Amino acid sequence: MTLRRAVTAIVTAVLSLTPAVPARAEQAAVDASTREVPGLREPVRLVVDRYGVPHLYARNTDDVFLAQGYNAARDRLFQLDLWRRRGLGLLSSAFGPNYVERDRAARLFLYRGDMQREWAAYGPDTRRAVTAFVRGINAYVDWVNAHPEALPPEFRRLGHRPDRWQPEDVVRIRSHGLALNAYPEALRAAAMCANGQSAARALVKLEPAHEPQVPDGLDPCDVPADVLDTYLLGISSVTFDGVTLRSEPPAPGGSNAWALAPSRTATGRSILAGDPHRSTTAPALRYVAHLSAPGLDVIGAGEPVLPGISLGHNDRAAFSLTVFAADQEDLQVYRLKADDPGRYLYRGRWVPFTTVREEVPVAGSTPRQVELTFSRHGPVLKVDAARGLAFGLRTAWSEPGAAPYLTGLDAMTARSFPEFTARVRRWAAPPENLIYADTSGTIGWVPGALVPRRPRHDGLLPVPGDGRYEWDGFHDGAELPKVSNPKSGFIASANEYDMPSGHPVRVGYEWEPSARKERISDVLSGSTRHTTSEMARLQRDQVDEYARRIVAVLRDIPAGDDPDTVAALRHLLAYDGTASADSPGAALFEPWLISHLGPAFLAQFMPAAVAARVPRADARQVIDALERPERWFGTDGVAVRNRLVQQTLRAAYAEVRGKLGADPAAWRWGSLHQALFTNPLGDSVGPFPRGGSVTTVDASTYYRGFYRSQSGAAYRMVLDVGAWDNSTFVSAPGQSGDPASPHYSDLAAAWTSGTQVPLLYSAAAVARNTESIITLVPAASGRG
């Protein structure tokens, strides 16, 4: 049989796939094509719907994961290649010698343990799925390298080619795990060095209530301000300035998710809603896909570099997630031997650091040799030989089975809450609240996290690395709590402290404010007839209860004689606490709180240099100080509070007037606060006026003096459990990574307006909305 006849036969065969595969032969406008893909065992149909979502229909799971990898590379190749280079420490191989130090930093955080233990820690089919997924990526990489005219524009602009992957790449890269516990440890050490417990208390509200204990043998003043520079360099995202790369620290994340029991909905079916808060980028961090094969039918969002999905549903169960604030990191302080700084004190002995020498390939230059230093706890971040100290990091996310989100590959096929719980009990990183709902009406919550046992310290400050503060292993996942079918008829999670009172497992102390959770719960408890459209509106809710509490305090603040202070107070007393983009009140309140009042509050307790390292003052502590000033500022507390408010209001009013003009009635929060989906090479989408604040359900993170939104819910979904085609989503700015594609930014308008589009699931619904069909067929020859 000739090659042409062989391919024709395969295409004929794929058109006769099971009825579950939609065929749009009746719509001539559908774009159709065929591609040979090495490694496939049987044909796969890749149906792209009008929203850019790929629906992959295969006859076996190996092929569906291979096709997922192939399609992810087809749509997001530069994003995939950059993720791999960043994670493995291979940026210099494409972009030159300026990134050797960045590559060295990234290599410190790779998984370097036993690979057999690593693969065994996941679900039984994980290694096979990852291997198939990587074969799919490589099939597309090989094709595009053989057809350079088809390379995405980023490769042509930067003058490099995509690399092939290994399955181990997926699990060795750990720098996207959302753990940053070491940062507040270093910050707390600096604060306590300056002003003891009062400074530590001002930093963040600890839950449960707790006073940080300085570990015996630690001098907080020993911890330098730059102790985490290498760490931040190794985990930060990559952006470009022209063709010069630069590093930026990751924006903090958050998330909302909730599940409604049938008793709370108009249809008598459960509803699950989820909106993870991550950096707003173009292309989007998330990628939506539908994977269908015998025994598998899942749809939802995941990261394009990973097989499977982490937020979505199968034919019976829906699931979402929010960050669960388990403390997974300890900063270690080592005493060096005076005459041999290559050794550190550990349990009464001077033991050697381990040094690994690696070669970093460099584009346009000779390879560079780098040295990586490790202690028994993990990577060494900084050596201060003059003071005889070194600083290292112990992490839970460097353990076997802690590749971020990969446990979701096993969890996504669970069909009952007991099955789902059993599978996520081995979830290690990042720590997550998993929210669940299924067609039986069951709703549930279970956290997934690898939680260290710390018998001798609380994890809130660095510890001497001399053996006195070792972890006593990890809590078994079954020791963590779970909830199913509560009497309230709903479960909500928004990164707040959610451990049951008196629970014996000490998870951590640093949680997000409960404002979002409280607002969600207030709305959900107010009706037994909720609809999916109402839940989509709740995801866009911009009521800020913290703002309302602060405005209430302002009624007791004397305005004084300064005209700007008088005008500012008048303006804010009219603010209703809804941080909409068109709000004049939010246009003053948000800059005042974040850029003026918060920093001034911190400055009461710590030096300016330390306060400047705090991204944002904790709104809970600021509110408590406003409402109970004597507790914070002493017997003269009311006068101190009033003075702080007056001075900072005056400064904030002048700032906003300088930016938005002299007429406060014309001020709009969205004129200052805008969403821009940033692209590494400048093909950004936006900006768009943006509402919301750090503590609204529609959360938006920004920093002092710079009000552009840095992170928020770029992906939202609302799932009608059981009537799946009624489900909706939005993933901004779009599905494609190609700026020339209509799907690069076609969902930005829906996201900006607060609307969502259908998350199509059934064969009939997909068929009615098909845009293109790509038939993937096994290659007659070529490597796989």
C-alpha positions, 0 to 999 in steps of 0.5 A: 500500500502506498503512503497516500493510500495508507493515510487515506485509509486512516482518515476514512477510519477516523471518520467512523469513530464512535458516535461520541465523537462529533462530526460536522460534515453538514457544516461546510464552513468548518475548516478541516485538515489532517496531520501525521503525528509520530507516536500515535497508535490510532487516529485522534480527532481534534475539534476546535470550537468557536471559543478556541477550546480543543476537544480531543477524541481518541480511542485510548488514553495514551493517544489522548495525552499524546494529542494533548501535548501535541495540541498544547505545543501547536497553540502555546509553543513559545510559552511551553519552551520558555517554561522549560528553559526557565525551570531547567536553567537553560535560558542562556542556551537560547538568549546568551550569557546575561542569563547564566546567573539566572540559570544557576539559580533555577538549577538549585531548585530542581528535583534531584532525588530518586526518579523511581520514588518520584514516579511512584509517589503519584497515581499509577498511570501518571508516568505513562500519561506524562510520557505520552504528553511529552511525546506529543510535544516532541512530535510538534517540536520536530515538525516545526523545526523541520518547517521553520516557516511555521515557527511562532514569531517569538522564535523568529524574533529571538533567533532560536529554536524550540527544544525537545522534552524529556518526561523527567522535565515535567516533574523535575521543575518545581519553581512554579509551586506557589510557596513563598513561606521563606519570604515572610520568615526573612521579613519577620526576622528583620522586623523583630531585629528592629523592634521585637514582637510589636513589629512582628505583630504589625506585619500580619495577623496570625491565625490561630492567634500566636506569638512568634518564638525566636528559635534558640540560637537564632539572632534575627539580626543575622538574616540579611536583607538580600538573603532570598535574592537567589531564590526570587531569581530562580522562581520568578517569571521571565519578561523581555525588554526589547530582546533583553530579558529581566526578572520580576518576582511573582505576583501573589496568588489567591482564589475563590471556589464554592459548591452549592448543594441541590437544596440551594439551587433553583434547578435542584442540581449542584453548582460549583464555581471557581476562579483562581487568582494568578498573574494576568498574562498573554498568553493566559496561564491556564489552558482549557481542554477536553480529553475524551477516550474510553474511561476518560471524559474530562474538560476544564483548565490546567497549565499548558505544560502539564497533562490533564486538567486541575479545574473542571469536571468529568461526566459525574464530578466537578472540582476546583481549588484555592491556595491552602496556606500550609507552611512548606519552607524553612530558611536555615542559618548555618554556622561556618567553620572558621578555618574551612568555610566549606563546612557547617556545624551540624549536631556537634560536627563540622560537616561538608556542604555538597558542591555540584558543578554543571555546565551551562550552554550559552548561545553565541559563547562558550559554555559556563561552569557553575557551582551549586552548593547544597546542605543536608536540607537543600540549596544554599542561597547565600554565603557570608564568609566574613560573618561565618554564616550561610543560608539555605532552604528546606522545602516540602516541595522538593520531596518525591511526588511534589511536582506542582498540580500533577496529582490532579491527573489522578484526581480528575477521574474520581467519580465520588467524594470518597474516591476523590478524597483518597486520591488527593490525600497524596497531593503535595504541592502547591497546597490547595483546598479542593472543592468538589460537587457531583451528580449525586448531590454531594459537595465536599472540601478536602485540603491537599498538602505535604505538611511538615511536622515541626516538633521544636519550632513554629515555622515563622522565623529562620532556624539554625541549621545545626540539627536542633530544628529538624522536621519529624517527617510529614503529616499523612494526608489522611490526618488533614480534615475534610467536610462533606454535605454541611447543613448550610448547603454550601462550601466556600473557600477563599484562602482564609484560615479554614482549619477546624477549631482544635484540629491537632495538625498545625498547618501554618499561621499566615492566611489571607483575610477572610473578607472574600469568604465572608462576602461569598458566604453572606450571598450564598446563605441568602437564597435557596434558589441560586442560579449559575448566572447569579454565581457568575455575578458573584465572581465579579462582586466588588463589595469591599466590607473592609472598606466599609469598616474603615469608612465607618471609622472616618466618621470619628476623625476630625478633619482639621483645617487643611483643605485637602484633608477636609475634601478627602474626608468628605469624598470618602464619607460618601464612598459606599465600599463598592470598588467598581471601575467607575467609582470616584470613592474607590479612586481615592480609598484604594491609593490611600489604604495601600500607598499611604495609610498602610505604609504609615501604619507599618512605620510606627513599628519598624524602620522605613527600610524594613517597612519598604520590603512589605508588599502591602500592610495587612488590612486586618491589622490596619483596621484593628488599629483604627478601631482599637487605637489604644491597643496599638498606639498606647494611651495616646492612641486616638490622637496618634490614629487621628494624626495618621489618618489626617496626614495620609489622607492629605498625601493621598488626595494630592497624589490622586489629584495629580493623576486624575485632575482637580474634580473629585467627582470625575475621578474613576478607580478604573482610570488608575486601576487597569488590567493589562495581559502582559506578553513577554515580547510586548504583544500585550492585551489591554489595558482595560479599566478594572474594578475590585480590590485585594479583599473583594470577591473579584480580587485584584492585586496591585502595589503601592504607587503602581495601581495596574492589576498584577493578578486576579481571576483571569480564569473563571468557571461556573459548572451546572453539575450534571447539566454540563452544557449549561456550564460557562467559563472565561479564560482571558485574554484567549486560548491561543499563544499566537498574537495573529490568531483570533483566539489570542484575545477574543475572550478579553471582551467577555472577561472585561464585561463580566460575562462568560461563554459556554463550556461545551461538553456533549458531542451535540453541543461541540458539533453545533459550535465547531470551528475546525477539525484536525485529524491526527493520524499515526505517521507512516514513518518518523520518530515518535 
